[in-house]
Amino acid sequence: MDGKKKRKTSLYLTEEESETLRDLSERLDVSQAKVMQEALAAYDAEQEPDRNFAFAGTFEGDGSSIADVSDAQLMEGFGE
């Protein structure tokens, strides 16, 4: 075990889901509980938002800066 306290729970699965769980457990040579724990951890990690957006587009473009664009040019098209 990983040292964390475990809590027993019940899980209702269809016959197909139960067979899949059993097959994965046998194939990976781990307990069915371990398969479920790892699946939950993987699912939870997928739900985390991507926090790397600050660098999106950083290395794209011609190298010019928006600071060099006049206010008039930036405002073109607004309010039309």
ABEGO torsion letter per residue (X at the ends): XAGBBBBBBBBBBBAAAAAAAAAAAAAAGBBAAAAAAAAAAAAAAAABBBAAAAABGAABEAGBBAAABBAAAAABGBGX
